């Protein structure tokens, strides 16, 4: 019995997990930037309407 499929499968799973660990902070950072920008625009619009 060859163990090659199990070894290849475990390497693929490890690559997917490492890729996700590398990509998740970037996605969170982009989401946080959009949230901050929308809050800033909302605050500026609110300040402009109050004046």
N, C-alpha and C positions, 0 to 999 in steps of 0.2 A: 504494500500500500504506500502510495506516494503522499507525502505531507505537503507537497508544493501548493495545492489549492488553499490549505489552511494558512500557510505562511503568507501567501499573496493576499488572501482575504484580511488577515490581521494587519498587514502593511497598509492596505487600502483604508481600513477603518481608522487606523492611526493617522493617516494623511488627512482624512476628512475631519477628524477631531482637531488636529493641529491647524488645519485651514480655518475651521470655525473659530477657534481660539484667537487666531490672528485677525479675522474679519469682524468679529462681534464688536470690539471696541471702536472700530472705524464707523460701523453703522450706528452705534450709540452716540458717538460724537456728532455725526451728521444730524441725528434726531434732536440732540440737545441744542445744536446751533440753530436749527429751524424753530425750536420752541422759544429760545431766547430772542430771536429776531421777531417772531410774531408778538411776543409780550412787549418788546420795545415799540413796535409799530402801534400796538393797541394803546400803550401808555401815551405815546406822542399824539395819537388821534384824540384821546380823552382829554389831554392837556390843552390841545388846540380848541376843542369844543367848549371847554370851561372858560376860556379867555374871552 
